Amino acid sequence: MDTKKYYKPILLLLALIFLTYFSISFFNKTIETVANNKEEIKTVLDEFFKKRGSVLLSGDLKEIEGFYDKSSTYGKWALDHERRRVEYVKGWSEKRNLKFTEAESFYRIKSVKAGENSVWVYLVETMKMGYAYNIKSDVINYMGLGIRHSVQLVKVDGKWLIRRDWYYDPLDEDSAYIDAAPAEGTMPEIAPTTSKPETEEKAKPKKKGKYDREGAVAYADKYAGAAWGSGNNYEYNPKYRDYNGVGGDCTNFVSQVLHEGGGLPMDYVWNFNGKDSSTAWAQAPSLFNYLIYTGKGKLIAKGYYLDMVKPTEQHPKGAIREIEKGDLICYEEKGEIVHFGVVTGFDSIGIPVVNTHTSDRYHVPFDLGWDKRVIYRFIHIND
């Protein structure tokens, strides 16, 4: 009998039996671990996310130090990330002459898995933040953040501690190590032309063109993902592919805003076919080139933060005054466009606020999360 022809099938069968046994064993262990520790883990996470918001207001890292496994290198790194985050928010608020008034989160657990000596929790944090400028302290501006966490919890001396916390941070968007010293400068209190009283806006006839600005903003608000303030139960539009984890979803989101909300038609260069996207649709440098070279967009200005804010001969009130709802902002690092945001409004002193994916943001000041080395490009979408 020729035993060779049965050799591979037998090996495959044995491998399948082993994997099945391992999977069932792992699954049962996960269920047992979660069942035995569910309330303990939930209590720790509840308290941690409550404190995580308050630390951004107080700047006192001691409030959350006790949640981390500081005996581990990974735990020290996780805590250091929070330290940089707190320092950046403090520095940014000082530079912009404002104060954060509130920061609170709720979270949703997506999955839990047990390891040898730990539990991994995948969860989504939705944060609401309020801020007021010192020159307008009675007006609170609200914004939302969405943060996806992979948290590893370990039990040390009978207490659950955080050893790892991996996440995309809306308050740390730079691809390089963020500088805790943001760009200098703010802008004079002059209401933007697009922020007129509601009665005046209603009385003024709406310009009808090929780009629907209000529709674009409505779409951006509905599908801003996990960020507080967004719609669709904090989920993306399921019609489109989600590029989180495979290069980022920011440009894909902006293309959706332009097409689904703004009504710009797809073409053979810029499109999504129901499964995959063209390069111009999903990659930031290509979308910028597409908009400029087709005439669908126009570059208003390019420069560092102060270049965009201060009055110049070309922009007497500052380039920041020429951008409108539904326009776009590009973020450039080391000569390359790495991120896109869509302008969804203006705050109480006229700073453009943006919605983005990766990380999810709702009505966030356009420069928050970026340091002084970032170059901005303001793009007007032609009506």
C-alpha positions in Angstrom: 0.0 0.0 0.0 1.2 3.5 -0.8 1.3 5.2 2.5 2.7 8.5 1.2 -0.6 9.6 -0.3 -2.2 9.3 3.1 0.6 11.0 5.0 -0.3 14.6 4.2 -4.1 14.2 4.8 -3.4 12.6 8.2 -1.1 15.4 9.2 -3.6 18.0 8.2 -6.3 16.1 10.1 -4.2 16.0 13.2 -3.3 19.7 12.9 -7.0 20.5 12.6 -7.8 18.5 15.7 -5.1 20.2 17.6 -6.2 23.7 16.5 -9.8 22.9 17.3 -8.9 21.7 20.8 -6.6 24.7 21.3 -9.3 27.1 20.2 -12.0 25.5 22.4 -9.6 25.4 25.3 -8.6 29.1 24.8 -12.3 30.1 24.3 -13.3 28.3 27.5 -10.4 29.8 29.4 -11.4 33.3 28.1 -15.0 32.8 29.2 -13.9 31.5 32.6 -11.4 34.3 33.2 -13.9 37.0 32.1 -16.7 35.5 34.1 -14.6 35.2 37.2 -13.2 38.8 37.0 -15.8 40.7 35.0 -16.9 42.9 37.8 -13.4 43.5 39.0 -12.2 44.6 35.6 -15.2 46.8 34.9 -14.8 48.5 38.2 -11.1 49.3 37.4 -11.9 50.5 33.9 -14.8 52.7 35.1 -12.6 54.4 37.6 -9.7 54.7 35.2 -11.7 56.4 32.4 -13.3 58.8 34.9 -9.9 59.8 36.2 -8.4 59.9 32.7 -10.6 62.9 31.8 -10.1 64.8 35.1 -6.3 64.5 34.7 -6.5 66.5 31.5 -8.1 69.3 33.4 -6.0 69.2 36.6 -2.7 68.2 35.0 -2.0 66.0 38.0 -0.7 62.7 36.8 -0.8 61.2 40.3 -4.5 60.7 39.8 -3.9 57.8 37.4 -0.4 56.6 38.3 -1.8 53.9 40.5 -3.7 52.3 37.6 -0.4 51.3 35.9 1.9 48.3 36.3 5.1 50.4 36.8 7.2 47.3 37.5 6.9 46.6 33.7 8.6 48.5 31.0 5.4 48.5 29.0 3.5 49.9 31.9 6.0 52.7 32.3 5.7 53.5 28.6 1.9 53.5 28.8 2.1 56.0 31.7 4.6 58.1 29.9 2.2 58.4 26.9 -0.3 59.8 29.3 2.3 62.2 30.7 3.1 63.6 27.3 -0.6 63.9 26.5 -1.2 65.9 29.7 1.8 68.2 29.0 0.7 68.8 25.5 -2.9 69.7 26.4 -1.5 72.1 29.1 0.9 73.7 26.7 -1.6 74.0 23.8 -4.3 75.6 26.1 -1.8 78.2 27.3 -0.6 79.1 23.8 -4.3 79.5 22.7 -5.2 81.5 25.7 -8.0 79.2 26.8 -9.0 76.8 29.5 -10.6 73.4 29.3 -13.7 73.3 31.4 -14.7 69.6 31.2 -13.5 66.3 30.0 -15.6 63.1 30.5 -15.7 59.7 28.8 -17.8 56.7 28.5 -16.5 53.4 26.9 -17.9 50.3 25.2 -16.1 47.0 25.5 -15.9 45.3 22.1 -14.1 42.1 23.1 -12.2 40.5 25.9 -9.6 37.7 25.6 -7.6 35.9 28.3 -3.9 35.3 28.0 -1.6 33.3 30.3 -1.5 35.8 33.1 -3.5 38.7 31.8 -6.7 39.9 30.2 -6.8 41.9 26.9 -9.7 44.3 26.5 -10.5 45.9 23.2 -12.7 48.9 23.9 -13.8 52.2 22.3 -13.7 55.5 24.4 -16.0 58.4 23.6 -14.9 61.6 25.1 -16.6 65.0 25.4 -14.5 68.1 26.1 -15.4 71.7 26.7 -13.2 74.8 26.5 -13.6 78.5 26.9 -11.3 81.3 25.7 -10.1 83.7 28.4 -11.5 86.6 26.5 -14.9 84.9 26.3 -15.0 82.8 29.4 -18.8 82.7 29.5 -19.0 80.8 26.2 -18.2 77.1 26.3 -17.2 75.3 23.1 -17.8 71.6 22.9 -15.9 69.0 21.0 -15.7 65.2 20.8 -13.0 62.6 20.5 -13.1 58.9 19.7 -10.3 56.6 20.9 -9.9 52.8 20.2 -7.9 51.1 23.0 -6.3 47.7 23.3 -5.7 47.4 27.0 -3.8 44.6 28.7 -4.6 44.2 32.4 -2.5 42.0 34.8 -3.2 41.1 38.3 -0.4 42.2 40.7 -0.7 41.5 44.4 -4.5 41.0 44.0 -5.0 44.2 42.1 -5.7 44.6 38.3 -3.2 47.0 36.7 -2.7 48.3 33.2 0.4 47.0 31.6 -0.3 48.1 28.0 -2.7 50.6 26.5 -2.3 51.0 22.8 -4.5 53.5 21.0 -4.6 56.2 18.2 -4.7 59.5 20.1 -6.7 62.5 18.8 -4.6 64.6 21.1 -1.3 63.3 19.6 -1.8 63.1 15.8 1.8 63.7 14.8 3.4 60.7 13.2 6.6 61.5 14.9 7.2 61.9 18.6 5.0 64.9 19.5 6.6 68.1 20.8 4.9 69.1 24.0 5.4 72.8 22.9 2.7 73.6 20.3 3.0 76.5 17.9 2.8 80.0 19.4 -0.1 82.4 18.7 -3.8 82.8 18.6 -6.0 85.2 16.6 -7.9 88.4 17.3 -11.6 88.1 18.2 -13.2 88.8 14.9 -16.3 86.8 13.9 -15.8 84.9 10.6 -18.0 85.8 7.7 -19.5 82.4 7.8 -20.7 82.7 11.4 -23.5 85.2 11.0 -26.7 85.2 13.2 -29.1 82.5 12.3 -31.8 84.9 11.2 -29.5 86.6 8.8 -28.3 83.3 7.4 -31.9 82.3 6.8 -32.7 85.6 5.1 -29.8 85.3 2.7 -30.5 83.1 -0.4 -28.4 80.0 -0.4 -26.0 79.7 -3.3 -26.7 76.6 -5.3 -23.7 75.0 -6.9 -22.2 71.7 -7.7 -20.9 71.4 -4.1 -23.3 71.1 -1.2 -21.5 72.5 1.8 -24.3 72.0 4.3 -24.7 68.4 3.1 -21.0 67.8 3.4 -21.0 69.0 7.0 -24.1 67.0 7.9 -22.4 63.9 6.6 -19.2 64.6 8.4 -21.1 65.1 11.7 -23.2 61.9 11.2 -20.3 59.6 10.5 -17.6 61.1 12.7 -17.2 57.6 14.3 -16.6 57.1 18.0 -16.2 60.8 18.8 -18.8 62.4 21.1 -21.3 64.5 19.1 -21.4 62.2 16.1 -24.4 60.3 14.9 -25.1 56.8 13.5 -24.6 55.2 16.9 -20.9 56.2 16.9 -20.2 54.0 13.9 -18.8 54.6 10.4 -20.9 54.3 7.3 -20.9 50.6 6.6 -21.2 51.2 2.9 -17.5 52.0 2.8 -14.4 50.1 3.7 -12.7 51.0 7.0 -9.0 51.6 6.6 -8.2 51.9 10.3 -5.2 49.6 10.9 -4.2 49.6 7.2 -2.9 53.1 6.6 -5.6 55.2 8.2 -9.1 56.2 7.3 -8.8 60.0 7.3 -8.7 60.5 3.5 -11.3 57.8 2.8 -13.6 59.8 5.2 -13.0 63.1 3.5 -13.7 61.6 0.1 -17.0 60.2 1.4 -17.8 63.7 2.7 -17.1 65.3 -0.7 -19.1 62.7 -2.6 -22.0 61.4 -0.3 -22.5 64.7 1.5 -21.2 67.3 -0.9 -22.5 65.7 -4.1 -19.2 65.7 -6.1 -19.4 62.8 -8.6 -16.9 60.0 -8.8 -14.8 59.5 -11.9 -12.2 57.0 -13.2 -9.4 58.5 -11.0 -11.4 59.3 -7.8 -13.7 56.5 -6.9 -14.9 53.7 -4.6 -16.2 50.6 -6.3 -18.0 49.0 -3.4 -15.0 47.0 -2.3 -11.8 49.0 -3.0 -10.8 52.6 -3.4 -8.7 54.3 -6.0 -5.4 55.9 -4.8 -6.9 59.4 -5.1 -9.8 58.4 -3.0 -8.0 56.9 0.0 -4.4 58.4 0.0 -3.8 61.9 1.3 -1.1 63.2 -1.2 -3.1 61.8 -4.1 -6.4 63.3 -3.1 -4.7 66.7 -2.7 -3.2 66.5 -6.2 -6.5 65.3 -7.6 -8.4 68.2 -6.2 -5.9 70.9 -7.3 -5.2 69.5 -10.8 -8.8 68.9 -11.6 -9.9 72.4 -10.4 -12.3 70.9 -7.9 -10.2 72.5 -5.2 -8.1 75.6 -4.8 -5.1 76.1 -2.4 -5.9 79.1 -0.2 -2.6 79.1 1.7 0.2 77.0 3.0 2.3 77.5 6.1 2.9 77.0 9.8 0.2 77.9 12.3 1.2 81.5 12.6 1.4 81.9 8.8 -2.3 80.8 8.6 -3.5 83.1 11.4 -1.7 86.4 11.0 -2.7 89.1 8.4 -0.6 89.3 5.3 -0.6 91.3 2.2 -2.2 88.4 0.3 -4.6 87.6 3.2 -5.4 90.9 5.0 -7.4 89.2 7.7 -5.4 86.0 7.7 -5.9 82.9 5.6 -7.9 81.5 8.4 -10.7 83.9 7.6 -11.0 82.7 4.1 -11.8 79.1 4.8 -15.5 77.9 4.8 -17.5 75.1 6.1 -17.0 72.1 3.9 -13.5 73.1 3.0 -10.5 70.9 3.8 -7.3 71.2 5.8 -4.2 69.1 4.9 -1.5 68.3 7.5 2.1 68.1 6.2 5.1 66.6 8.0 8.6 66.4 6.6 7.4 67.4 3.1 4.6 64.8 2.9 0.8 65.2 3.4 -0.1 62.8 6.2 -3.6 63.7 7.2 -6.9 65.4 6.1 -9.7 67.1 8.0 -13.0 68.6 6.9 -14.0 72.0 8.3 -17.4 71.6 10.0 -17.7 75.0 11.7 -16.0 77.7 13.8 -15.7 78.1 17.5 -16.5 81.2 19.6 -13.5 83.3 18.3 -13.7 82.0 14.8 -11.1 79.2 14.8 -12.0 76.5 12.3 -13.0 73.2 13.8 -12.7 69.9 12.0 -14.1 66.4 11.8 -11.7 63.5 11.1 -11.2 59.8 11.2 -8.1 58.1 12.6 -8.4 59.5 15.1 -12.1 60.2 15.3 -12.9 63.9 16.0 -16.0 66.0 16.1 -15.7 69.9 16.0 -12.1 70.0 17.2 -9.9 73.1 16.7 -7.9 72.3 13.6 -4.5 72.4 15.2 -5.2 70.6 18.4 -3.0 67.4 18.5 -0.3 68.8 16.2 3.0 70.5 17.2 4.8 73.6 15.9 6.6 71.8 13.1 3.4 70.9 11.1 2.6 72.7 7.9 -1.1 73.3 7.0 -2.7 73.6 3.6 -6.1 75.2 3.5 -8.1 74.0 0.5 -11.3 75.6 -0.8 -13.7 73.3 -2.6 -15.0 75.2 -5.6 -18.7 75.7 -5.7 
